[in-house]
Amino acid sequence: MVAHYPPITAPALVLVGMMMMRNVVKINWKDYTEGTPAFLVTVGIPLCFSIADGIAWGFISYPLIKLFSGRGREASLLMYITAILFILRYLLPFFGLI
């Protein structure tokens, strides 16, 4: 119900965005396997107009980048499972299976 009142939700979203940006300085930007997924989340949220889709970009990219860089053991099994579920979430409707 509150989502139908953009003037009410906009200030809350600005505050949440400010709180999220405070933590950007803590990201290890020199390690591309950590910085790239964080960048994709940061850019994905406004580009997708969806917090969930932006975070999905990070959950998909993090284990893939770790795996392809030869550091696959640094990502937990739960991250791989979550990435697979997010990939299925986007591919199944694309192929008309959902």
Backbone as CSV, one residue per row, in Angstrom:
resi,resn,N_x,N_y,N_z,CA_x,CA_y,CA_z,C_x,C_y,C_z
1,MET,0.813,-1.185,0.000,0.000,0.000,0.000,0.863,1.258,0.000
2,VAL,1.962,1.243,0.743,2.825,2.413,0.819,3.509,2.670,-0.517
3,ALA,3.723,1.623,-1.317,4.411,1.772,-2.604,3.641,2.656,-3.570
4,HIS,2.362,2.864,-3.336,1.564,3.702,-4.224,1.701,5.183,-3.893
5,TYR,2.533,5.507,-2.913,2.738,6.891,-2.501,4.205,7.259,-2.639
6,PRO,4.675,7.520,-3.896,6.089,7.821,-4.106,6.634,8.957,-3.251
7,PRO,5.857,10.031,-2.964,6.426,11.076,-2.124,6.775,10.584,-0.718
8,ILE,6.106,9.538,-0.253,6.393,9.006,1.076,7.611,8.087,1.028
9,THR,7.736,7.274,-0.006,8.811,6.291,-0.059,10.132,6.872,-0.555
10,ALA,10.106,7.963,-1.296,11.333,8.520,-1.868,12.360,8.913,-0.803
11,PRO,11.994,9.630,0.258,13.010,9.974,1.263,13.612,8.738,1.932
12,ALA,12.809,7.712,2.154,13.331,6.490,2.763,14.346,5.826,1.839
13,LEU,14.062,5.821,0.541,14.997,5.222,-0.407,16.296,6.016,-0.491
14,VAL,16.215,7.328,-0.378,17.421,8.152,-0.385,18.272,7.834,0.841
15,LEU,17.642,7.708,1.990,18.389,7.369,3.208,19.030,5.989,3.118
16,VAL,18.306,5.026,2.586,18.874,3.682,2.414,20.064,3.736,1.457
17,GLY,19.946,4.489,0.389,21.052,4.647,-0.553,22.268,5.280,0.097
18,MET,22.039,6.280,0.945,23.151,6.920,1.654,23.835,5.937,2.605
19,MET,23.048,5.121,3.286,23.637,4.131,4.197,24.427,3.078,3.428
20,MET,23.955,2.725,2.244,24.679,1.756,1.429,25.996,2.345,0.923
21,MET,26.004,3.598,0.548,27.200,4.223,-0.003,28.296,4.406,1.045
22,ARG,27.925,4.468,2.328,28.932,4.565,3.385,29.880,3.377,3.376
23,ASN,29.393,2.228,2.984,30.196,1.016,3.014,31.040,0.802,1.765
24,VAL,30.890,1.642,0.773,31.652,1.484,-0.473,33.149,1.649,-0.218
25,VAL,33.528,2.475,0.743,34.957,2.677,1.021,35.609,1.430,1.616
26,LYS,34.806,0.503,2.141,35.342,-0.715,2.747,35.589,-1.827,1.732
27,ILE,35.187,-1.619,0.492,35.362,-2.645,-0.548,36.807,-2.640,-1.015
28,ASN,37.368,-3.832,-1.170,38.741,-3.969,-1.669,38.710,-3.833,-3.190
29,TRP,38.866,-2.618,-3.681,38.758,-2.356,-5.112,39.965,-2.879,-5.895
30,LYS,41.076,-3.138,-5.210,42.267,-3.650,-5.898,42.101,-5.118,-6.281
31,ASP,41.232,-5.832,-5.579,40.941,-7.233,-5.907,39.708,-7.242,-6.819
32,TYR,39.929,-7.478,-8.096,38.818,-7.398,-9.061,37.731,-8.427,-8.788
33,THR,38.079,-9.551,-8.115,37.052,-10.552,-7.822,36.101,-10.085,-6.721
34,GLU,36.498,-9.081,-5.974,35.638,-8.485,-4.953,35.002,-7.195,-5.466
35,GLY,35.768,-6.403,-6.189,35.297,-5.094,-6.639,34.290,-5.138,-7.773
36,THR,34.467,-6.072,-8.696,33.561,-6.141,-9.846,32.127,-6.478,-9.443
37,PRO,31.887,-7.501,-8.612,30.503,-7.755,-8.192,29.907,-6.582,-7.408
38,ALA,30.730,-5.936,-6.576,30.233,-4.779,-5.824,29.854,-3.642,-6.773
39,PHE,30.676,-3.432,-7.795,30.364,-2.407,-8.786,29.079,-2.749,-9.547
40,LEU,28.926,-4.021,-9.909,27.725,-4.433,-10.639,26.455,-4.230,-9.804
41,VAL,26.542,-4.491,-8.512,25.385,-4.245,-7.641,25.084,-2.754,-7.590
42,THR,26.132,-1.952,-7.384,25.967,-0.506,-7.265,25.378,0.100,-8.535
43,VAL,25.805,-0.381,-9.682,25.306,0.140,-10.956,23.986,-0.531,-11.337
44,GLY,23.841,-1.798,-10.986,22.660,-2.563,-11.392,21.371,-2.104,-10.744
45,ILE,21.442,-1.676,-9.491,20.215,-1.262,-8.799,19.533,-0.093,-9.516
46,PRO,20.228,1.002,-9.812,19.522,2.086,-10.514,19.204,1.768,-11.977
47,LEU,20.056,0.983,-12.631,19.788,0.677,-14.038,18.592,-0.248,-14.213
48,CYS,18.385,-1.144,-13.268,17.260,-2.086,-13.349,15.994,-1.531,-12.707
49,PHE,16.113,-0.421,-11.996,15.000,0.122,-11.226,14.480,-0.903,-10.227
50,SER,15.383,-1.762,-9.751,14.989,-2.822,-8.833,16.173,-3.186,-7.947
51,ILE,15.967,-3.106,-6.650,17.020,-3.495,-5.721,17.312,-4.987,-5.871
52,ALA,16.273,-5.794,-5.995,16.459,-7.247,-6.098,17.245,-7.631,-7.348
53,ASP,16.946,-7.008,-8.479,17.669,-7.343,-9.708,19.121,-6.884,-9.637
54,GLY,19.359,-5.730,-9.048,20.732,-5.258,-8.898,21.554,-6.164,-8.008
55,ILE,20.974,-6.596,-6.904,21.672,-7.514,-6.009,21.878,-8.865,-6.695
56,ALA,20.934,-9.261,-7.527,21.081,-10.522,-8.269,22.309,-10.476,-9.167
57,TRP,22.598,-9.322,-9.776,23.797,-9.191,-10.602,25.038,-9.539,-9.793
58,GLY,25.092,-9.053,-8.553,26.235,-9.356,-7.698,26.286,-10.809,-7.297
59,PHE,25.133,-11.387,-6.961,25.093,-12.789,-6.545,25.438,-13.724,-7.695
60,ILE,25.162,-13.326,-8.906,25.518,-14.149,-10.067,26.996,-13.965,-10.416
61,SER,27.465,-12.727,-10.407,28.829,-12.450,-10.858,29.895,-12.880,-9.859
62,TYR,29.629,-12.785,-8.558,30.657,-13.092,-7.564,31.201,-14.516,-7.697
63,PRO,30.358,-15.547,-7.635,30.939,-16.894,-7.750,31.505,-17.187,-9.144
64,LEU,30.907,-16.609,-10.177,31.437,-16.837,-11.527,32.828,-16.238,-11.684
65,ILE,33.020,-15.031,-11.194,34.336,-14.390,-11.298,35.357,-15.148,-10.460
66,LYS,34.960,-15.570,-9.252,35.879,-16.352,-8.409,36.249,-17.659,-9.112
67,LEU,35.275,-18.318,-9.699,35.512,-19.598,-10.359,36.443,-19.443,-11.557
68,PHE,36.160,-18.459,-12.419,36.957,-18.287,-13.632,38.335,-17.688,-13.372
69,SER,38.547,-17.098,-12.188,39.863,-16.561,-11.862,40.732,-17.590,-11.143
70,GLY,40.195,-18.803,-10.961,40.959,-19.850,-10.302,40.890,-19.796,-8.788
71,ARG,39.994,-18.979,-8.268,39.844,-18.833,-6.817,38.446,-19.278,-6.387
72,GLY,37.973,-20.320,-7.012,36.609,-20.789,-6.795,36.320,-21.236,-5.384
73,ARG,37.330,-21.672,-4.651,37.108,-22.128,-3.276,36.821,-20.982,-2.320
74,GLU,37.090,-19.754,-2.728,36.819,-18.601,-1.866,35.323,-18.297,-1.784
75,ALA,34.563,-18.742,-2.744,33.108,-18.566,-2.716,32.495,-19.820,-2.100
76,SER,31.534,-19.621,-1.220,30.930,-20.759,-0.530,29.958,-21.501,-1.449
77,LEU,29.620,-22.699,-1.036,28.654,-23.502,-1.778,27.310,-22.778,-1.864
78,LEU,26.945,-22.098,-0.794,25.690,-21.352,-0.785,25.678,-20.254,-1.849
79,MET,26.826,-19.630,-2.097,26.904,-18.609,-3.148,26.680,-19.214,-4.526
80,TYR,27.237,-20.387,-4.753,27.039,-21.060,-6.042,25.577,-21.466,-6.225
81,ILE,24.971,-21.979,-5.162,23.553,-22.366,-5.238,22.684,-21.149,-5.498
82,THR,22.968,-20.055,-4.797,22.192,-18.827,-4.993,22.361,-18.299,-6.414
83,ALA,23.577,-18.335,-6.933,23.814,-17.883,-8.303,23.032,-18.726,-9.301
84,ILE,23.027,-20.035,-9.102,22.277,-20.921,-10.008,20.784,-20.607,-9.947
85,LEU,20.275,-20.372,-8.738,18.848,-20.052,-8.603,18.505,-18.728,-9.282
86,PHE,19.379,-17.731,-9.132,19.135,-16.452,-9.806,19.204,-16.605,-11.324
87,ILE,20.151,-17.387,-11.806,20.251,-17.612,-13.253,18.988,-18.291,-13.761
88,LEU,18.514,-19.293,-13.036,17.272,-19.966,-13.423,16.091,-19.010,-13.386
89,ARG,16.079,-18.109,-12.407,14.991,-17.132,-12.287,14.892,-16.264,-13.546
90,TYR,16.036,-15.967,-14.158,16.025,-15.118,-15.346,15.913,-15.915,-16.641
91,LEU,16.432,-17.140,-16.659,16.400,-17.917,-17.897,15.079,-18.646,-18.141
92,LEU,14.452,-19.161,-17.103,13.213,-19.912,-17.295,12.106,-19.081,-17.946
93,PRO,11.854,-17.865,-17.501,10.828,-17.064,-18.202,11.249,-16.700,-19.620
94,PHE,12.561,-16.515,-19.829,13.063,-16.172,-21.156,12.738,-17.270,-22.168
95,PHE,12.842,-18.517,-21.745,12.554,-19.640,-22.624,11.102,-20.093,-22.536
96,GLY,10.291,-19.368,-21.808,8.872,-19.681,-21.708,8.555,-20.892,-20.862
97,LEU,9.434,-21.246,-19.963,9.233,-22.414,-19.125,8.515,-22.082,-17.818
98,ILE,8.289,-20.826,-17.588,7.548,-20.410,-16.379,6.507,-19.393,-16.784
